[in-house]
Amino acid sequence: MNEKRYLKGYQKVAYGLGDFGGNFCYTFVASFVLLYLSDTVGLNPAVVGTLMMVSKIFDGFTDVVFGTLLDRFHFKSGKAKPWLYMSFIPMGVTVLLEFIIPDMNQTLQYAYFFVIYTLMNSIFFTIYSIAYNTLTALVTKNNTERVQLGVWRYVFALAAALGISIATPIMVTAFGGGAPAWRTIAIIYSLILLVACFLATVSAKELPPEELYDVDTGNTNTEDEAGIIDNFKYLFTNKYFLLLLAINISNNLMNSVANTVGSYYSIYILQNFNIYGLFSMAGMLPMIIGLLFTPIFVKKFGMYKTNVVSLIIAVCLGIPYIFIGWQKMVVPMLALMAIRGLFTSPITGTLNAITASATRNAYLTTGRKVEGSMFACTSMGMKIGSGVGVALTGWLLSLAHYDGTAAVQVDSANLMITIMYLIFPVVSILLQLIFVSGLNVEKENAELEARTQQS
């Protein structure tokens, strides 16, 4: 029997625009803020990385807090949608402020960056990201449509990330370099962010509660009874939340290190900053192609088998990439990166649908309606992964005696840049494979619903 359809074509496309706009916050900051602060402002990358890491400690708390608030408070216009309207404008403003570091005492510059970064990441991006991701579980109950939403969001996310990666180095040069160039780019990207996020928000239409919760589980728990401490305890003893969190951390850690150190790799190892965009294109364009085919494979084999097989292949492709990259063989590197991108796309495109299934599992097993809390794993994983990635990059660069004011780096710095760019992504994909092997929530939900219907 065919599943009921809830979404129109334009709503799926508009939903994708939400991640397009979000990446003009996330990817821009994750990929370039450390480079801007170290090479333009003159701050120590290890100190900046440490500040970002400290901010993440607070961030992990705010993700679950906001997820709980989203589950407990309801508005006439929906459960998640109103929070989107409240968050994307201040998110755009704080992105801009991160690339306008005032000319003042260096200690004050560190403090300024820490405050603005924490506001952007731990407050406004947290609210936007969790509310946006939660929409996957609130606008449709159709698993195929949820996968399609995941595909559209990541197609747009990759398009944004690719555009940022290619355009930013070119724009830095075109605008004359230095602080004025970064400020101009930040203004442009913030405006794009605001328009895209607005279109995504205004197009979303949440299902009424009676449509979402149509199965009587026999449990009495509700989201209104769950406090913050109770939610912490539940989430961090829920295997699906922990596995999803681990996958999101691994994925974003890989992306953060690759995006951040990729600019250093292009400048100091390949000695061509503009080639950074070419490498980004090689990794991202095939992912877009892979995402377009992901719903077909998921429909035929299910999310679990599709993800396990594709990640095994991606790990195998990563091993020769290390050896080729060590020899700086650019064309074979681009080819292998492109093929690897095809096989990392399914996990990217299905994560939101898997998380929506995990929220369904929570309802079927406990009666809890925890869409916001469960989707905190996406925001938390994104920010912990990216924060650890940027911090780790800063620490390791400093440990290897990297000097942002030097035209040529010492051998130890070049070696560290090469190791991070070539080896870290393969380790991350291997970790994702290990975690996803325990994530067959589709099968468990089908068994639970079958038992419920029989009783």
N, C-alpha and C positions, 0 to 999 in steps of 0.2 A: 504494500500500500504506500502511495506517495505521501510524503510529509506535507503538511500545510505550509504554504508560502506566505510570508509576512511583509517582505520588502520589495519595493520597486527599484528599477535599475538606477535611477538617479540618487536614491538613498544610499545604495552601496558605494557609488562613486563619491558622494558627498562625505560619507563616513571616512573614506580614505584620505580626503583632504585634511582631516583632523590630525593625522600623523604627518602629513606633508608640512603643515604649520608647526607641529611640535618639534620636528627635526631642525627647523630654523632656530630653535632654542637648543635642543639637545646636541645635535651633531656639530653645530657651529661652535658651541662652547667646548664640547668634549675634544674636538679635533684641533682647535686653534687657540684656546685661551692660554694654555701653558706656553705655547710658542710666542704669543703676543706679550705675555708677562715676562718671559725670560729674555727675549731678544729685543723687544721694543721698550718696555718699561725698565728692564734691568733687574728684575727680582730673581731671587735664587729659586730654581725649579724644585729643589728638595723642600724648601720652606713652603712654597705654594702647594705642592703635593700633600704635605702634612696638614695644612689648613683645610684642604679639600677633604682629606680623610677624617679629620675631626668633625667636619660638618656632616659627614655621612653617619656618624654615631647618632646625632640628633635626628637625622633623616630617617633612619630605620624605625624610630619611635613614631614620628609623624605619619608614616605610611599606614601603620595599623590604627593609629588614632583617627585619621581621616576616614579610613575604610569603615571603622565602627560608626563614625558620625553619619556617613552616607547610608549605612544600613538602618540607622535609627530615626533619621529625620526625613520626612516626606513633604513634597511640595505639590501644588496642584498641577504644575507643568511636568512633574516626573520625579524620579528618584535621583538621577545623575545629571540630567540636563541643566538644572539651575546652577549647579556648581561649576559647570563649564563656563557659563556666562560670567561668573564671579572671578574666574582665575586667569583667562588668557590675556586680558589687557595688562594687569600688573606683571604677568610673566614676560610679555614683550618689553615692557619698560625696564625690568631688571636685567634682561639680556643686553640691552643697549648700555646700561650703566656699567656692566662688567668690562666693556671695552672703552670706557672713558675714565681711566684712572687719573685722578687729579695729580698735579705736580706739587708734591708735598713731601714731608719727611717719610723715609722708606717704611718705618714702622707703622705710620698712619696708612700708607698705601696697602700694606698687608692687612691691616684691620678693616679698611674700606672694602677691599676685595672679599674678605671673609664674610662680612655682614651681607653684602649684596649677593654673593654666591649662595649663602645659606637661605636668604629670602627667596631667591629664584628657585633653587633646587628643592629645599626642604618644605617650603610652604606652597608657593604658587604652582610650580611644576608638579608637585605631589597631588594637589587638588585636581589639576587638569588631567594628569595622566591616569589616576585611579578612576575618576568619573568617566573619562573617555573609554578606557578599557572595559569598564563595567557595562557600558552600553551594549557590548556584544551579547551579554546574557539578558538584556532588558528589552531589546527591540525585536528579537525573534527567538523562537524555540527550535527552529529548523537547523539541524547540524550542518547541512550543506550550505545554507545561507551564512552560518557562523564562519565556516571555512572561507566562503567567498568574501565576507567582510575582512577576515584576516589577510586574504590575498590582496584585496584592494588597498588596505591600510599599508601593507608592506611594499606594494608596488609604488605607492606614493612616497612612502618613507625612503625607499631606495632612490627614487627619482630626486627627492630633495637632497639626500646625502650625496648623491652623485653630482648634482648641480653645485652644491656647496664645495665639494672637493675640487671640482674642475674650475669653478668660477673664482673662488677666493684667492688662490695664488695669482691669477691673472689680474683680478681687481686690485690687489695690493700694489702690484706694479703700475697698473693704469692710473691709480689715484695718487701715485707719487711716493708710496711707501710710508713707513713710520706711523705714528699715532693718528694723524688726520685720516689716513687711508683706512685704518681699522675702524675708526669712528663712523666713517661714511658707509662702510660695508655693514656695520651693525645697525645703522638706521634703516638701510634697505631691507635687511633680513627681518628686522622687527616688524616692519610694515607688512611684509609677506606673511609673517606669522599671524598677525591680527586678522587679515582678510580670510586666510584659509581656515583658521579655527572658528571664525564666525559662521562661515558657510556650512561647516560640518555640524556645528551646534544647532543652527536654525533648521536644518533638514532632518534631525533625529526625531523619531516618534516612538516613545516607550509604550509597551503593552500594559494594559491594566492588570492589577494584581490577580484578579480572578482568572485571567488568561494564563499568567505565568505559573501559578501554583495550583494546578488542577488535579494533583494526586493527594489523597488523604494518607499521610504516612503513619498516622496513629501516634505521632510525637506531639508534644505540647510546646517545645521550644520555639521562641520567636526572636526575631532580631531586636525587638524592643526590650527583651529581657536581658540581652547580652551586654554587659559593660565592657570597658576597655580591657581590664585585667582578665576577665573571662574570655574575651576574644583572643588575647595574647596566648592564654593557656590552650585554647582550642586549636588555634592555627598552628602553633609550634608543637602540637602533638598529632597533627593531621598529616599523614604521609604524602598526600597529593600536594598540599601546600608546600611542604618542605622540598619535594622533588621539583616542583615548578619554580620555586625560589632558586634552587641550586642551578637549574637550567638557565634561568634568566641571568643569574650572576655570571655564570660561565660565558654565556653568549655575549653579554655586554662587556665583560672583562676583555674578551678577545677583540671586540670591535673598538673598545676604548684604546687599548694598547696599539692596535694596528693603525687606527686613525691618527692617534697622537704621535706615535713614533714614525709613522709613515712620512710625515713632512720632514722629520730629521733625516730619515733614510734617503729621501730624495735629494735633500740639500747636501748632505755630507758624504754619503756613500756613492750615490749615482751622480752627484754634483749637477743636478738639474731640478729645481723646485717644481717646474711646470709638469714634470713627468709624474708627479704625485696624482694629478687628475687622471692620467692615463691608467695608472694602477687601480685607482678607485673605479674607473669605468670597467676595467677588466673583471673586477670582482663583483660589481653590482649589476651590470646589464644582464649577464647570464642568470643572476638571481631573479630578476624580473621575469625572464622567460620561464625559469623553473616554477615560479609562483603561479604563472598562468596555467600551467599543467598540473599543479598540485591538487586542485579539486577533483580532477579526473582520477588520479592515482588513489586519493583518499576514498572516493566513491567505490572504487574497485577493491582496494586492499585494506581500507581503514586507516586511521591516523597512526596507530601504533606500528604496524608493519612498514608503512611508508617511511616513517621517521627512522626506525632502526636500520633498515637496509640502506637508506640514503646516507646516514651518518657513518656507517661502516665504510662505504665507498669514499666519503670525504676524508676520513682518517687515512686511508690507504693513499690517496692522492697527495696528502700533505707531506708524506715522507720524502718522495723525490723532489718536491718543491724546495725543501730545506737545502738539499745538495746543489740544486741548480741555482738557487738564490745565493748561496755562498760564493759561487763563481761569477755572480753578477751577470748572468745570461738573461738579459731583459726579455727577449722575445719568448723563449720557453717559459719563463716565469709568468708572463702575461697569459700564455695559453693554459698552463696548469691552474692558475688562479681562476680563469674563466670556467674551466670544467668543474673545479671544486665549488664554485659559486652555484652551479646548477644543483649540486647535491646537498648543499646546506640550506637551500630555499624551503624545502618542505617543513622542517622544524620551525622556521621563522613564520611561515604562513599559517601553521596550525596551532601555535601556542595559545592564542586567544580562545580558539574553539575548545582546546583541551581544558583550559581554565574554566570556561563556561560549563563544561561537563563536570569538572570538580565541584563547582557550586551546586550543580544538580545532585551530585553524589552526597554532598553535605545535607541537602534538604531531604533526600530519600532515606538517609541513615539516622539523622538526628532531628529533622524538622526545622533546622536553622536556615534562615534566608540571609545568606552571607555573601551576596554578590560583591559588595564593596570591599569587605574584608578579604575575601579570597583573591580578588584582583589586585590587592595590595602587593601580592608577590611579583607582579609585573613591574610596578613602579619601584618597589624596594629593590628588586633584582637589577633593574636598569641603573639605579643610582648607586647602589653598593658596587656593582660591577664596574661602572664607569668611574666611580670615585676611586676604587682600589686601583683600577687600571692607570688613571692619570697619576695618582700618588706613587704607585710603584714605578711608573716611568720616570717621574721626577727624582725619586730616591736613587734608582739605579743609574740614572744619568749623572747625578751628583757623585755617587760612589765611584763612577768610572772617570771622574775628573772632567766632565763636560763643562765647557765655557761658552756661554751664549754670545760673548763679545768677540770670540775668536773666529777668524775666517776659515781656519783649518783646525780640526779637532785632533787630539792626541789619539794614539792607536787604541788605548783602552776604551775611550768613549766610542770610537767607531765600531769596535768589537761588540760592545754592549748594545748599541743601536741595531746591529745586524742580528744578534741573538733574539732580541725582543721582537723584531719584525718578522723573522722567519720561523722561530720555534714556538713562541707563545700561542699563536693561533691553532697549531696542530694539537697542542696539549688541551686547549679549551674545547675543541671538537671532540676529542677523546672523552673528556669529562661529561660532555653533553650526552654522548652515547651511553655511558654508564648510567647516568641519571634517568634517561628516557626509557631504558630497559625495564624500569619498575613502574611505568606510568600507563598501564593498560586500563584506564578508567572507563573507556567505552564498554568493554566487556562486563565490568562489574555493574555498571548502570543498567545494562540490558537485563542482567540476571535479577537485579533488585526490582525493576519495573515489572518483570514477568511474575515474580513472586507476589508483588502487590496486587496485580490484576487477578491472580488466582485466589487470593484470600478474601 
